[in-house]
Each structure stands twice: as structure tokens, then as C-alpha cells.
Amino acid sequence: MSARSTKRTEASSGSAMTGPRRAKPPQRATASSRIYSELRSELVSMRRRPGEVISEAEIALSYGVSRTPVREAVLKLSDEGLLDVFPQSGIFVSRIPLAALPEAIIIRKALEETTARLAAERATASQVLQLRSIVERQREADEAGDRAAFHQADELFHATIADVARHPGIWTLILQVKMHVDRYRQLTLPVTGRMTQVIAEHEPILAAIEAHDPQRAGIAMERHLDRLLRDISETQHTNPEFFASTE
């Protein structure tokens, strides 16, 4: 066999072993996904305030892309209700829809009462320690006045309870329904004593899970999330410019 034939055979064999190469995703799609994810985070965390103007040109410049992937991300966020797009006026961060908050909180409360009960039935000693370390992280964030770190630990506490319950998909579902609730919650954290109060509400949930008491865990979680319902009116009164009229 000639050297050339041998090389062709080796190349063919190597190709068969490695299989077909996966096509790289289009650059535009990748850029659009990144812009969507990062802009969504800014909207939900209230780093971009309701009513704020969104400039496609400025975002495109900051990412070094054309306006097309920015527009794709904007349209997706508009479909989710986080941006308002007015063809003749511009793009604005949507205000928090008051009418949507109670329903989202009730859905979350029903789902998390379930995960708390199941977590109390199934928690191992190491998982209880994990939850306790998260509460300690919240306490440290409270003492430091770090609201971003506090919120991150708060999310982790609830997500971990779903993991302990062996139903992490429930938390994934909750994430889909609570984005406006998260925006509203960001307005409650600066209130004096609010973060300390959240920790005080997490403690009985954790204690019930550690005691393997499903009923007590469910009740503690329900009471914790009920506060979100009770605080809506006061938070709207304090920050009326961030909420959409119910009329």
C-alpha cells in the first residue's frame, strides 16, 4: 500500500472514531442568549428600575454586537412582561403588575409548603447542616448590609429545600412564576429589620425539618411566605412609581 493510501486510510479511520463534529452555534444566537440572560438578571434584581428607558444601541455597543441579537433578547423579555416596547416611543422597563403578585405568591406558597413537608420527611443530617450554613450566610449578609448576598442566600435556602425534598423541578417551576415577586421583594429588603425578620422566619422552617416534623415545616413555610402577601400594600405605598396601576 502506498504512503498516500495509508494516510487516506488513517484519516478515514480517525474520522470514524471521532465521529462527526458538532456544528458551533451561530454567533448571533449565542450573543442574543447572553444578552437576554444578563439583561433579565438586571431587570429581576431591580438594577434596572421600572420605567427606565432601554437603549438597544447602547446595549449593542456595550456587547460589541449589532442591534439584531439585542432586539431578539428585548422581544423575548417583552413576551415575559419585563419590558414594554412601544414602536413610536421606545423601550421601557415594565412596572410591577400589582394584579399578578397575589396569584404568583399563592402558587409559590402551595408548592413550597409541599417541598418543606417532604424535606422534613427526607432530610439527612448533612443536608440539615447545609441548610443551617445557608442561614448563617444570610446572617452574615444581614450584618454586613449586603442585600445582594442576602437575596442570593435566600434563593439558595429555598432551592435547597426543594433538593432535600427530592423534587428540584418544583423550584424550577417556581422560578418561572415568581419573577415579578422577586422584583417586589427587592423593594422590601432595604426596610429596616426586614432581612433579620426573614432569618427569624427561616429558623422555624429549618428547626421543623431538623426535627422531621412535616406538619410544622409546612406551617412555618406558609407563614413565612404569607408575609409577602401582607406587605404588598405597604410596599406599593412606599414605592408607587414602580408599580402598574390595577385600574
MARPADREN-783982 format. One record per atom (N, C-alpha, C): residue number from 0; residue in one letter; atom name; x, y, z. Coordinates in steps of 0.2 Angstrom, whole numbers, always signed. Example, Ala and Ser with C-alpha at 12.3 -4.5 7.8 and 13.67 -1.06 7.14 Angstrom:
REM MARPADREN-783982
0 A N +66 -28 +39
0 A CA +62 -22 +39
0 A C +66 -16 +39
1 S N +64 -11 +35
1 S CA +68 -5 +36
1 S C +64 +0 +39
This chain:
REM MARPADREN-783982
0 M N +4 -6 +0
0 M CA +0 +0 +0
0 M C +4 +6 +0
1 S N +3 +11 -4
1 S CA +7 +17 -4
1 S C +6 +21 +2
2 A N +11 +26 +3
2 A CA +11 +30 +9
2 A C +4 +35 +8
3 R N +3 +37 +2
3 R CA -3 +41 +1
3 R C -10 +37 +3
4 S N -10 +31 +1
4 S CA -16 +27 +3
4 S C -16 +26 +10
5 T N -10 +25 +13
5 T CA -10 +24 +20
5 T C -13 +30 +24
6 K N -11 +36 +22
6 K CA -13 +42 +25
6 K C -21 +42 +25
7 R N -23 +41 +18
7 R CA -30 +41 +17
7 R C -34 +37 +22
8 T N -32 +31 +23
8 T CA -35 +25 +27
8 T C -35 +28 +34
9 E N -29 +30 +37
9 E CA -29 +33 +43
9 E C -33 +39 +45
10 A N -34 +43 +40
10 A CA -38 +49 +40
10 A C -45 +47 +41
11 S N -47 +42 +37
11 S CA -54 +39 +37
11 S C -55 +36 +43
12 S N -50 +32 +46
12 S CA -51 +28 +52
12 S C -52 +33 +58
13 G N -48 +38 +58
13 G CA -48 +43 +63
13 G C -55 +47 +63
14 S N -58 +48 +57
14 S CA -64 +52 +56
14 S C -70 +47 +59
15 A N -69 +41 +58
15 A CA -74 +36 +60
15 A C -74 +36 +68
16 M N -68 +36 +71
16 M CA -68 +35 +78
16 M C -70 +41 +81
17 T N -69 +47 +79
17 T CA -71 +53 +82
17 T C -78 +55 +81
18 G N -80 +53 +75
18 G CA -87 +54 +73
18 G C -88 +61 +70
19 P N -94 +63 +68
19 P CA -95 +70 +65
19 P C -94 +75 +70
20 R N -91 +81 +68
20 R CA -90 +87 +73
20 R C -97 +90 +74
21 R N -98 +92 +80
21 R CA -104 +96 +81
21 R C -103 +103 +78
22 A N -108 +106 +75
22 A CA -108 +112 +72
22 A C -108 +117 +78
23 K N -104 +123 +78
23 K CA -104 +128 +83
23 K C -111 +132 +82
24 P N -114 +134 +88
24 P CA -120 +138 +87
24 P C -118 +144 +84
25 P N -123 +147 +80
25 P CA -122 +153 +77
25 P C -120 +159 +82
26 Q N -115 +163 +80
26 Q CA -113 +168 +85
26 Q C -119 +173 +87
27 R N -123 +174 +82
27 R CA -129 +179 +84
27 R C -133 +176 +90
28 A N -135 +169 +89
28 A CA -139 +166 +94
28 A C -136 +166 +101
29 T N -129 +165 +101
29 T CA -125 +165 +107
29 T C -125 +172 +110
30 A N -124 +177 +106
30 A CA -125 +184 +109
30 A C -132 +186 +111
31 S N -137 +184 +108
31 S CA -144 +185 +110
31 S C -145 +182 +117
32 S N -143 +175 +117
32 S CA -144 +172 +124
32 S C -141 +175 +129
33 R N -134 +177 +128
33 R CA -131 +180 +134
33 R C -134 +187 +136
34 I N -136 +191 +131
34 I CA -139 +197 +132
34 I C -145 +196 +136
35 Y N -149 +192 +133
35 Y CA -156 +190 +137
35 Y C -155 +188 +144
36 S N -150 +184 +145
36 S CA -149 +181 +152
36 S C -146 +187 +157
37 E N -142 +191 +154
37 E CA -139 +196 +159
37 E C -144 +202 +160
38 L N -147 +204 +154
38 L CA -152 +209 +155
38 L C -158 +207 +159
39 R N -160 +201 +159
39 R CA -165 +198 +163
39 R C -163 +198 +170
40 S N -157 +197 +172
40 S CA -155 +197 +179
40 S C -155 +204 +181
41 E N -153 +209 +177
41 E CA -153 +216 +179
41 E C -160 +218 +180
42 L N -165 +216 +177
42 L CA -172 +218 +177
42 L C -175 +215 +184
43 V N -174 +208 +185
43 V CA -177 +205 +190
43 V C -174 +207 +197
44 S N -167 +209 +197
44 S CA -164 +211 +203
44 S C -165 +219 +204
45 M N -169 +222 +200
45 M CA -171 +229 +200
45 M C -165 +233 +200
46 R N -159 +231 +197
46 R CA -154 +235 +195
46 R C -156 +240 +189
47 R N -160 +238 +185
47 R CA -164 +242 +181
47 R C -171 +243 +183
48 R N -172 +249 +185
48 R CA -179 +251 +188
48 R C -185 +252 +184
49 P N -191 +250 +186
49 P CA -197 +251 +182
49 P C -197 +258 +179
50 G N -199 +258 +173
50 G CA -199 +265 +170
50 G C -193 +267 +166
51 E N -187 +264 +168
51 E CA -181 +266 +165
51 E C -181 +264 +157
52 V N -178 +269 +153
52 V CA -178 +268 +146
52 V C -172 +263 +145
53 I N -173 +259 +140
53 I CA -169 +254 +137
53 I C -166 +256 +130
54 S N -160 +257 +129
54 S CA -157 +258 +123
54 S C -154 +252 +119
55 E N -157 +250 +114
55 E CA -154 +245 +110
55 E C -147 +246 +108
56 A N -146 +253 +105
56 A CA -140 +255 +103
56 A C -135 +254 +108
57 E N -136 +257 +114
57 E CA -131 +257 +119
57 E C -129 +250 +121
58 I N -134 +245 +122
58 I CA -133 +238 +124
58 I C -129 +235 +118
59 A N -130 +236 +112
59 A CA -127 +233 +106
59 A C -119 +236 +107
60 L N -118 +242 +108
60 L CA -112 +245 +109
60 L C -108 +241 +114
61 S N -111 +241 +120
61 S CA -108 +238 +126
61 S C -106 +231 +125
62 Y N -109 +227 +121
62 Y CA -108 +220 +119
62 Y C -104 +219 +113
63 G N -103 +224 +109
63 G CA -99 +224 +103
63 G C -103 +220 +98
64 V N -109 +220 +97
64 V CA -113 +217 +93
64 V C -118 +221 +89
65 S N -121 +219 +84
65 S CA -126 +223 +80
65 S C -132 +223 +84
66 R N -137 +227 +82
66 R CA -143 +228 +86
66 R C -148 +222 +85
67 T N -147 +217 +80
67 T CA -151 +211 +79
67 T C -151 +207 +85
68 P N -146 +204 +88
68 P CA -147 +200 +94
68 P C -149 +204 +100
69 V N -148 +210 +101
69 V CA -151 +214 +106
69 V C -159 +214 +105
70 R N -161 +215 +99
70 R CA -168 +216 +98
70 R C -172 +209 +99
71 E N -168 +203 +98
71 E CA -171 +197 +99
71 E C -172 +196 +107
72 A N -167 +198 +111
72 A CA -167 +197 +118
72 A C -173 +202 +121
73 V N -173 +208 +118
73 V CA -178 +213 +120
73 V C -185 +210 +119
74 L N -186 +207 +113
74 L CA -193 +204 +112
74 L C -195 +198 +116
75 K N -190 +194 +118
75 K CA -191 +189 +122
75 K C -193 +191 +129
76 L N -189 +196 +132
76 L CA -191 +199 +138
76 L C -197 +203 +138
77 S N -199 +206 +133
77 S CA -206 +209 +132
77 S C -211 +204 +133
78 D N -210 +198 +129
78 D CA -215 +192 +130
78 D C -216 +190 +137
79 E N -211 +191 +141
79 E CA -211 +189 +148
79 E C -214 +194 +153
80 G N -215 +200 +150
80 G CA -218 +205 +154
80 G C -213 +209 +158
81 L N -207 +209 +156
81 L CA -202 +213 +159
81 L C -200 +219 +156
82 L N -201 +220 +149
82 L CA -200 +226 +146
82 L C -207 +228 +142
83 D N -208 +234 +141
83 D CA -213 +237 +137
83 D C -210 +240 +131
84 V N -212 +238 +125
84 V CA -210 +240 +119
84 V C -215 +244 +115
85 F N -214 +251 +114
85 F CA -219 +255 +111
85 F C -215 +257 +104
86 P N -217 +255 +99
86 P CA -214 +257 +92
86 P C -213 +264 +91
87 Q N -217 +268 +93
87 Q CA -216 +276 +92
87 Q C -213 +279 +98
88 S N -212 +276 +104
88 S CA -209 +279 +110
88 S C -203 +276 +112
89 G N -202 +270 +112
89 G CA -196 +267 +114
89 G C -197 +261 +118
90 I N -192 +259 +122
90 I CA -192 +253 +126
90 I C -191 +255 +133
91 F N -195 +252 +138
91 F CA -195 +254 +145
91 F C -196 +248 +149
92 V N -192 +248 +155
92 V CA -193 +243 +160
92 V C -200 +243 +162
93 S N -203 +237 +162
93 S CA -210 +237 +164
93 S C -211 +238 +172
94 R N -217 +241 +173
94 R CA -218 +242 +181
94 R C -221 +235 +183
95 I N -220 +234 +190
95 I CA -223 +228 +193
95 I C -230 +227 +193
96 P N -233 +222 +190
96 P CA -240 +222 +189
96 P C -243 +220 +196
97 L N -247 +224 +199
97 L CA -250 +223 +206
97 L C -254 +217 +206
98 A N -258 +216 +200
98 A CA -263 +211 +200
98 A C -260 +204 +199
99 A N -254 +204 +197
99 A CA -251 +197 +196
99 A C -248 +195 +203
100 L N -246 +199 +207
100 L CA -242 +197 +213
100 L C -246 +192 +218
101 P N -252 +193 +220
101 P CA -256 +188 +224
101 P C -256 +181 +221
102 E N -258 +181 +215
102 E CA -258 +174 +212
102 E C -251 +170 +212
103 A N -246 +174 +210
103 A CA -239 +171 +210
103 A C -237 +169 +217
104 I N -239 +173 +222
104 I CA -237 +171 +229
104 I C -241 +165 +231
105 I N -247 +165 +230
105 I CA -251 +159 +232
105 I C -249 +153 +229
106 I N -247 +153 +222
106 I CA -244 +147 +219
106 I C -238 +145 +222
107 R N -233 +150 +223
107 R CA -227 +148 +227
107 R C -228 +145 +234
108 K N -232 +148 +237
108 K CA -234 +146 +244
108 K C -236 +138 +244
109 A N -241 +137 +239
109 A CA -243 +130 +239
109 A C -238 +125 +237
110 L N -233 +127 +233
110 L CA -228 +122 +231
110 L C -223 +122 +236
111 E N -221 +127 +239
111 E CA -216 +127 +244
111 E C -218 +124 +251
112 E N -224 +124 +252
112 E CA -227 +121 +258
112 E C -226 +113 +257
113 T N -227 +111 +251
113 T CA -226 +104 +249
113 T C -218 +102 +250
114 T N -214 +106 +247
114 T CA -207 +104 +247
114 T C -204 +104 +255
115 A N -207 +109 +259
115 A CA -205 +109 +266
115 A C -207 +103 +270
116 R N -213 +101 +268
116 R CA -215 +94 +271
116 R C -211 +88 +269
117 L N -210 +88 +263
117 L CA -206 +82 +260
117 L C -199 +83 +263
118 A N -196 +89 +263
118 A CA -189 +89 +266
118 A C -189 +87 +273
119 A N -194 +89 +277
119 A CA -194 +86 +284
119 A C -194 +79 +284
120 E N -197 +76 +280
120 E CA -198 +68 +280
120 E C -191 +65 +278
121 R N -187 +69 +273
121 R CA -182 +65 +270
121 R C -175 +68 +272
122 A N -174 +73 +275
122 A CA -168 +77 +276
122 A C -163 +72 +280
123 T N -157 +72 +278
123 T CA -152 +69 +281
123 T C -148 +74 +286
124 A N -144 +72 +290
124 A CA -140 +76 +295
124 A C -136 +81 +291
125 S N -133 +79 +286
125 S CA -128 +83 +282
125 S C -132 +88 +278
126 Q N -138 +86 +276
126 Q CA -142 +91 +272
126 Q C -145 +97 +277
127 V N -146 +95 +283
127 V CA -148 +100 +288
127 V C -143 +105 +290
128 L N -137 +102 +290
128 L CA -131 +106 +291
128 L C -130 +111 +285
129 Q N -131 +109 +279
129 Q CA -131 +113 +273
129 Q C -136 +119 +274
130 L N -142 +117 +276
130 L CA -147 +122 +276
130 L C -145 +127 +282
131 R N -142 +125 +287
131 R CA -140 +129 +293
131 R C -135 +134 +291
132 S N -130 +131 +287
132 S CA -124 +135 +284
132 S C -127 +141 +280
133 I N -132 +139 +276
133 I CA -135 +145 +272
133 I C -138 +150 +276
134 V N -142 +148 +281
134 V CA -145 +153 +286
134 V C -139 +157 +289
135 E N -134 +154 +291
135 E CA -128 +158 +294
135 E C -125 +163 +288
136 R N -125 +161 +282
136 R CA -123 +165 +277
136 R C -128 +171 +276
137 Q N -134 +170 +277
137 Q CA -139 +176 +277
137 Q C -138 +180 +283
138 R N -136 +178 +289
138 R CA -135 +182 +295
138 R C -129 +186 +294
139 E N -124 +183 +291
139 E CA -118 +187 +289
139 E C -119 +193 +284
140 A N -123 +191 +279
140 A CA -125 +196 +274
140 A C -129 +202 +277
141 D N -134 +200 +282
141 D CA -138 +205 +286
141 D C -133 +210 +290
142 E N -128 +207 +293
142 E CA -124 +211 +297
142 E C -120 +215 +293
143 A N -118 +213 +287
143 A CA -114 +217 +283
143 A C -118 +222 +278
144 G N -125 +221 +279
144 G CA -129 +226 +275
144 G C -129 +224 +267
145 D N -127 +218 +266
145 D CA -126 +216 +259
145 D C -132 +213 +256
146 R N -137 +217 +253
146 R CA -143 +214 +251
146 R C -143 +209 +245
147 A N -138 +210 +241
147 A CA -137 +206 +235
147 A C -135 +199 +238
148 A N -130 +198 +242
148 A CA -128 +192 +245
148 A C -134 +189 +249
149 F N -138 +193 +253
149 F CA -143 +190 +257
149 F C -148 +187 +252
150 H N -150 +191 +247
150 H CA -155 +188 +242
150 H C -153 +181 +239
151 Q N -146 +181 +237
151 Q CA -143 +175 +234
151 Q C -144 +169 +239
152 A N -142 +171 +245
152 A CA -143 +165 +250
152 A C -150 +163 +251
153 D N -154 +168 +251
153 D CA -162 +167 +252
153 D C -164 +162 +246
154 E N -162 +163 +240
154 E CA -164 +159 +235
154 E C -161 +152 +236
155 L N -155 +152 +238
155 L CA -152 +145 +239
155 L C -155 +141 +244
156 F N -158 +145 +250
156 F CA -161 +141 +255
156 F C -167 +138 +253
157 H N -171 +141 +249
157 H CA -177 +138 +246
157 H C -176 +133 +241
158 A N -171 +134 +237
158 A CA -169 +129 +231
158 A C -167 +123 +235
159 T N -163 +124 +240
159 T CA -160 +118 +243
159 T C -165 +114 +247
160 I N -171 +117 +249
160 I CA -176 +113 +252
160 I C -180 +109 +247
161 A N -180 +112 +241
161 A CA -183 +108 +235
161 A C -179 +102 +234
162 D N -172 +103 +234
162 D CA -167 +97 +233
162 D C -168 +92 +238
163 V N -168 +94 +245
163 V CA -169 +89 +250
163 V C -175 +85 +249
164 A N -181 +89 +247
164 A CA -187 +85 +246
164 A C -187 +80 +240
165 R N -181 +81 +236
165 R CA -180 +76 +230
165 R C -185 +78 +225
166 H N -187 +85 +225
166 H CA -191 +87 +219
166 H C -188 +94 +217
167 P N -182 +94 +214
167 P CA -179 +101 +212
167 P C -183 +104 +206
168 G N -186 +100 +203
168 G CA -191 +103 +197
168 G C -196 +107 +200
169 I N -198 +107 +206
169 I CA -203 +111 +209
169 I C -200 +118 +209
170 W N -194 +119 +211
170 W CA -191 +125 +212
170 W C -190 +128 +205
171 T N -188 +124 +200
171 T CA -188 +127 +193
171 T C -195 +130 +191
172 L N -200 +126 +193
172 L CA -207 +129 +191
172 L C -208 +135 +195
173 I N -206 +136 +201
173 I CA -207 +142 +205
173 I C -203 +148 +202
174 L N -197 +147 +199
174 L CA -194 +152 +196
174 L C -197 +155 +190
175 Q N -201 +151 +187
175 Q CA -205 +153 +181
175 Q C -211 +158 +183
176 V N -213 +157 +189
176 V CA -219 +161 +191
176 V C -218 +167 +196
177 K N -212 +167 +198
177 K CA -211 +172 +204
177 K C -206 +178 +202
178 M N -205 +179 +195
178 M CA -200 +185 +193
178 M C -203 +191 +195
179 H N -209 +193 +195
179 H CA -212 +199 +197
179 H C -212 +200 +205
180 V N -213 +194 +208
180 V CA -212 +194 +215
180 V C -205 +195 +218
181 D N -200 +193 +214
181 D CA -193 +194 +216
181 D C -192 +202 +215
182 R N -195 +205 +210
182 R CA -194 +212 +209
182 R C -197 +216 +215
183 Y N -203 +214 +217
183 Y CA -206 +217 +223
183 Y C -202 +216 +229
184 R N -200 +210 +230
184 R CA -196 +208 +236
184 R C -189 +212 +236
185 Q N -187 +214 +231
185 Q CA -181 +218 +231
185 Q C -182 +225 +234
186 L N -188 +227 +234
186 L CA -190 +234 +237
186 L C -192 +233 +244
187 T N -192 +227 +247
187 T CA -194 +226 +254
187 T C -187 +225 +258
188 L N -182 +223 +255
188 L CA -176 +221 +258
188 L C -172 +227 +262
189 P N -173 +233 +259
189 P CA -170 +239 +262
189 P C -174 +241 +268
190 V N -180 +239 +269
190 V CA -183 +241 +275
190 V C -180 +239 +281
191 T N -179 +243 +286
191 T CA -175 +242 +292
191 T C -178 +235 +296
192 G N -174 +231 +297
192 G CA -176 +225 +301
192 G C -179 +219 +296
193 R N -179 +221 +290
193 R CA -183 +216 +285
193 R C -179 +209 +285
194 M N -172 +210 +283
194 M CA -168 +204 +282
194 M C -167 +200 +289
195 T N -167 +203 +295
195 T CA -167 +200 +301
195 T C -174 +196 +302
196 Q N -179 +199 +300
196 Q CA -186 +196 +300
196 Q C -186 +189 +296
197 V N -183 +190 +290
197 V CA -183 +184 +286
197 V C -179 +178 +289
198 I N -174 +180 +292
198 I CA -170 +175 +295
198 I C -174 +172 +301
199 A N -177 +176 +305
199 A CA -181 +173 +310
199 A C -187 +169 +307
200 E N -189 +170 +301
200 E CA -194 +166 +298
200 E C -191 +159 +295
201 H N -185 +159 +293
201 H CA -182 +153 +291
201 H C -180 +149 +297
202 E N -179 +151 +302
202 E CA -176 +147 +308
202 E C -182 +142 +310
203 P N -188 +143 +311
203 P CA -193 +138 +312
203 P C -194 +133 +307
204 I N -193 +135 +300
204 I CA -193 +130 +295
204 I C -188 +125 +295
205 L N -182 +128 +297
205 L CA -176 +124 +297
205 L C -176 +119 +304
206 A N -179 +122 +309
206 A CA -180 +118 +315
206 A C -185 +112 +314
207 A N -190 +113 +310
207 A CA -195 +108 +309
207 A C -192 +103 +304
208 I N -188 +105 +300
208 I CA -185 +100 +295
208 I C -180 +96 +299
209 E N -176 +99 +303
209 E CA -172 +95 +308
209 E C -175 +90 +312
210 A N -181 +92 +315
210 A CA -185 +88 +319
210 A C -189 +83 +315
211 H N -189 +83 +309
211 H CA -193 +78 +304
211 H C -200 +79 +306
212 D N -202 +85 +306
212 D CA -209 +86 +308
212 D C -213 +90 +302
213 P N -215 +86 +297
213 P CA -218 +88 +291
213 P C -224 +94 +292
214 Q N -228 +92 +297
214 Q CA -234 +97 +298
214 Q C -231 +104 +300
215 R N -226 +104 +305
215 R CA -224 +110 +307
215 R C -220 +114 +302
216 A N -216 +110 +298
216 A CA -212 +113 +292
216 A C -217 +116 +287
217 G N -222 +113 +285
217 G CA -227 +116 +281
217 G C -230 +122 +283
218 I N -232 +122 +290
218 I CA -235 +128 +293
218 I C -230 +134 +293
219 A N -224 +132 +295
219 A CA -218 +138 +295
219 A C -217 +141 +289
220 M N -217 +137 +283
220 M CA -216 +139 +277
220 M C -222 +144 +274
221 E N -228 +141 +276
221 E CA -234 +145 +274
221 E C -234 +152 +277
222 R N -232 +152 +284
222 R CA -232 +159 +287
222 R C -226 +163 +285
223 H N -221 +160 +283
223 H CA -215 +164 +280
223 H C -217 +168 +274
224 L N -221 +164 +269
224 L CA -222 +167 +263
224 L C -229 +171 +263
225 D N -233 +170 +268
225 D CA -239 +174 +269
225 D C -237 +182 +270
226 R N -231 +183 +273
226 R CA -229 +190 +274
226 R C -228 +194 +267
227 L N -226 +190 +262
227 L CA -226 +193 +255
227 L C -233 +196 +253
228 L N -238 +192 +255
228 L CA -245 +195 +253
228 L C -246 +201 +258
229 R N -245 +201 +264
229 R CA -246 +206 +269
229 R C -243 +212 +267
230 D N -237 +212 +264
230 D CA -233 +218 +263
230 D C -234 +221 +256
231 I N -238 +219 +252
231 I CA -239 +221 +245
231 I C -241 +229 +246
232 S N -247 +230 +250
232 S CA -250 +237 +250
232 S C -245 +242 +253
233 E N -241 +240 +258
233 E CA -236 +245 +261
233 E C -231 +246 +256
234 T N -228 +241 +253
234 T CA -223 +242 +248
234 T C -225 +246 +242
235 Q N -231 +245 +240
235 Q CA -233 +249 +234
235 Q C -234 +257 +237
236 H N -236 +258 +243
236 H CA -237 +264 +245
236 H C -231 +268 +246
237 T N -225 +264 +248
237 T CA -219 +267 +248
237 T C -215 +269 +242
238 N N -217 +264 +237
238 N CA -214 +265 +230
238 N C -219 +265 +224
239 P N -224 +270 +224
239 P CA -229 +269 +219
239 P C -227 +270 +212
240 E N -221 +273 +211
240 E CA -219 +274 +204
240 E C -216 +267 +201
241 F N -215 +262 +205
241 F CA -213 +256 +202
241 F C -218 +251 +201
242 F N -224 +252 +202
242 F CA -230 +248 +201
242 F C -235 +250 +196
243 A N -238 +245 +192
243 A CA -243 +246 +187
243 A C -249 +247 +191
244 S N -253 +252 +188
244 S CA -260 +253 +191
244 S C -264 +247 +190
245 T N -268 +245 +195
245 T CA -273 +240 +194
245 T C -280 +242 +191
246 E N -280 +248 +189
246 E CA -286 +250 +186
246 E C -286 +249 +179
